């Protein structure tokens, strides 16, 4: 994911779009491999785009900078990075007109600022924005599908759900996922580390992550995430449950306790 906007870099706006997208992708068994944030600058946008494409991702999602103001220059930067020209896209222009009509404004003048939202890299496909004005954009570059989405969260989420997620799911194929979480007390993270390392060797590819939650009355508190992704739901559940059971036994053997768990039924808790 490439997010564009000075407001993200100066602390004016929290990057909730990346947070939201990462969570949605994780739920279907995949994840964002990299999140890059750049300024509203043509050279920076085109440079970051080329760097992302050099990694040959299946999907690249670019968020922000599709609006009518001068600092909205994402599509210019994308065109520069792809070596394509910009051109007013008739379908995208109709989408802009329809947006104003839906808002009860009737036929509005297509000013340069409004036409800007319909000016796309040549060969790009506009994606209907059901929430806002600027169309989303889809363009293919070798093996990578590039999506450009508005930065307004409601618009980004709508377009991401309708266009990006189906593309990702099509490329992934069917997957099974089992996610578990437990709260552990009485074992320090440094003592938990070798137990996690052992499980990762037994079950490569499994996600096991500890999140320290402080110390209360001398007892360490940790939340532990375990996620297994396999080709089938049955296999994912089998591996996830096996890892969780191993961790529970090891934690109890080290003098710790499981305060609560999600996704796993524990005897005695």
C-alpha positions in Angstrom: 0.0 0.0 0.0 1.2 3.5 -0.9 -0.5 6.3 1.0 -0.1 9.8 -0.2 -0.5 13.0 1.8 1.5 15.5 3.8 -1.2 15.4 6.5 -0.2 11.8 7.2 3.5 12.8 7.6 3.0 15.8 9.9 0.7 14.2 12.3 -2.4 16.1 11.2 -4.2 12.9 10.1 -3.9 9.3 11.5 -3.4 6.7 8.7 -6.7 4.9 9.5 -7.0 3.7 5.9 -3.9 1.5 6.1 -5.0 0.2 9.5 -8.5 -0.7 8.2 -7.2 -2.3 5.0 -4.6 -4.4 6.9 -7.3 -5.8 9.2 -9.6 -6.7 6.3 -6.9 -8.5 4.4 -5.7 -10.4 7.5 -9.2 -11.7 8.0 -9.1 -13.5 4.7 -5.7 -15.0 5.2 -3.3 -12.5 3.6 -1.7 -9.3 4.6 -0.1 -6.0 3.6 3.6 -6.7 2.9 4.6 -3.0 3.0 3.0 0.4 3.8 4.8 3.4 2.3 3.7 7.0 2.9 4.9 9.9 0.8 4.4 13.6 0.5 2.1 15.3 -2.1 5.0 15.5 -4.4 5.2 14.3 -8.0 8.8 13.0 -7.8 8.1 11.2 -4.5 4.9 9.6 -5.7 6.5 8.3 -9.0 9.6 7.2 -7.2 7.7 5.3 -4.5 5.4 3.8 -7.2 8.4 2.4 -9.1 9.9 1.1 -5.9 6.7 -0.8 -5.1 6.4 -2.2 -8.6 10.0 -3.4 -8.5 8.9 -5.9 -5.8 6.3 -7.3 -8.2 3.3 -7.4 -5.8 0.1 -9.0 -6.9 -1.8 -5.9 -5.9 -0.7 -2.3 -5.2 -3.2 0.0 -3.5 -2.5 3.7 -3.7 -4.6 5.9 -1.4 -5.2 9.6 -1.4 -4.6 12.6 -3.7 -7.4 12.1 -6.2 -9.4 15.2 -5.4 -9.7 18.6 -7.2 -7.2 20.7 -5.2 -3.6 21.5 -6.4 -2.0 19.2 -3.8 -4.0 16.2 -5.2 -1.4 15.0 -7.7 -1.5 11.2 -7.2 -2.6 10.4 -10.7 0.0 12.7 -12.3 2.6 10.9 -10.2 1.3 7.5 -11.2 1.3 8.4 -14.8 4.8 9.7 -14.5 5.9 6.5 -12.7 4.2 4.3 -15.3 5.5 6.3 -18.3 1.9 7.0 -19.4 0.2 10.2 -20.5 -2.8 11.7 -18.8 -6.1 12.2 -20.6 -9.7 13.1 -19.6 -11.5 9.8 -19.4 -15.1 10.1 -20.7 -16.5 7.4 -18.4 -14.8 9.0 -15.4 -16.2 12.4 -16.4 -19.7 11.0 -16.6 -19.2 9.5 -13.1 -18.3 13.0 -11.8 -21.3 14.5 -13.5 -23.6 11.8 -12.0 -22.3 12.5 -8.5 -23.3 16.1 -8.7 -26.7 15.1 -10.2 -27.3 12.6 -7.3 -26.7 15.5 -4.9 -29.4 17.5 -6.5 -27.1 20.0 -8.2 -28.3 19.1 -11.7 -26.0 19.9 -14.5 -22.9 21.7 -13.2 -20.1 23.3 -15.2 -17.2 21.0 -15.7 -14.5 23.3 -14.4 -10.8 22.4 -14.7 -10.9 21.3 -11.1 -13.8 18.9 -11.7 -12.2 17.6 -15.0 -9.1 17.0 -13.0 -10.9 14.2 -11.1 -11.6 12.5 -14.4 -8.1 12.9 -15.9 -6.5 9.4 -15.7 -3.4 7.7 -17.0 -4.1 6.4 -20.5 -5.3 2.8 -20.4 -6.7 3.1 -16.9 -10.2 2.0 -15.9 -12.3 4.3 -13.8 -14.1 2.7 -10.8 -17.5 4.1 -9.8 -17.4 5.9 -6.5 -20.8 5.5 -4.8 -19.9 7.7 -1.9 -17.9 10.6 -3.2 -16.9 12.5 -6.4 -13.6 11.3 -7.6 -13.6 7.9 -9.4 -11.3 5.1 -8.3 -8.8 3.9 -10.8 -7.6 0.5 -11.9 -4.6 0.0 -14.1 -2.4 -3.1 -14.8 1.3 -3.0 -15.0 2.9 -6.4 -16.0 1.8 -8.8 -13.2 0.6 -6.1 -10.8 -2.9 -4.6 -10.6 -2.7 -1.0 -9.3 -5.7 0.5 -7.6 -5.8 4.3 -6.9 -8.5 5.1 -4.3 -9.6 8.4 -2.6 -8.2 9.1 0.8 -11.6 10.0 2.4 -12.1 6.9 4.6 -15.8 6.3 3.7 -14.9 6.4 0.0 -11.7 4.4 0.3 -13.6 1.6 2.3 -16.4 1.4 -0.3 -14.1 1.1 -3.3 -11.7 -1.2 -1.4 -14.6 -3.6 -0.5 -16.1 -3.5 -4.0 -13.0 -3.8 -6.2 -9.8 -4.5 -4.3 -11.0 -7.4 -2.1 -12.5 -9.4 -5.0 -9.3 -9.0 -6.9 -7.2 -10.2 -3.9 -9.6 -13.1 -3.2 -9.5 -14.2 -6.9 -5.7 -14.3 -6.8 -5.4 -16.0 -3.5 -7.9 -18.8 -4.2 -9.7 -20.5 -1.3 -8.0 -20.3 2.1 -8.8 -21.4 5.6 -7.9 -19.3 8.6 -8.0 -20.0 12.3 -7.3 -17.1 14.7 -6.9 -17.5 18.5 -6.1 -15.0 21.3 -5.4 -15.6 24.9 -4.5 -13.4 27.9 -1.6 -14.8 29.9 -0.5 -13.9 33.4 2.5 -14.9 35.5 5.0 -15.4 32.6 7.4 -12.7 31.4 7.7 -12.2 27.7 11.4 -13.2 27.8 10.3 -16.6 29.2 7.6 -16.9 26.5 10.1 -16.2 23.7 11.7 -19.7 23.6 8.3 -21.3 23.7 7.2 -19.3 20.7 10.4 -20.1 18.9 9.9 -23.8 19.4 6.3 -23.7 18.0 7.4 -21.7 15.0 9.9 -24.4 14.1 7.3 -27.1 14.5 4.7 -25.2 12.5 6.4 -22.9 9.9 4.3 -20.1 8.6 2.1 -19.8 11.7 1.7 -16.3 13.1 2.5 -16.2 16.9 2.8 -12.8 18.4 3.1 -11.7 22.1 1.8 -8.2 23.2 3.0 -7.1 26.6 0.3 -5.5 28.7 2.3 -4.4 31.7 2.9 -5.8 35.2 0.3 -5.8 37.9 1.1 -6.9 41.5 4.3 -8.4 40.3 2.6 -10.5 37.6 3.4 -10.0 33.9 0.3 -9.7 31.7 0.6 -10.6 28.0 -1.9 -11.1 25.2 -0.9 -13.8 22.7 -2.2 -14.0 19.1 -2.0 -17.2 17.1 -3.1 -17.4 13.5 -2.9 -20.3 11.1 -3.7 -20.0 7.4 -3.9 -23.1 5.2 -5.5 -24.3 2.0 -8.6 -25.6 3.9 -10.5 -24.5 7.0 -10.0 -27.9 8.5 -6.2 -27.8 8.2 -6.0 -24.3 9.5 -8.1 -25.2 12.6 -6.0 -28.3 13.2 -2.7 -26.4 13.2 -4.1 -23.5 15.1 -5.6 -25.6 17.9 -2.4 -27.7 18.1 -0.2 -24.6 18.5 -2.6 -23.1 21.1 -2.7 -26.3 23.1 1.1 -26.6 23.1 1.4 -23.0 24.3 -1.1 -23.4 27.0 0.7 -26.5 28.4 4.1 -24.7 28.2 2.7 -21.5 29.9 1.1 -23.5 32.7 4.3 -25.6 33.1 6.3 -22.3 33.5 4.0 -21.2 36.3 1.7 -19.0 34.3 -2.1 -19.0 33.8 -4.6 -18.4 31.1 -7.0 -15.6 32.2 -9.2 -15.9 29.1 -9.1 -17.2 25.6 -10.9 -16.6 22.3 -11.1 -19.3 19.7 -10.0 -22.1 22.0 -11.9 -24.0 24.7 -9.7 -24.5 27.7 -10.4 -27.0 30.5 -10.1 -25.5 34.0 -10.4 -21.8 32.9 
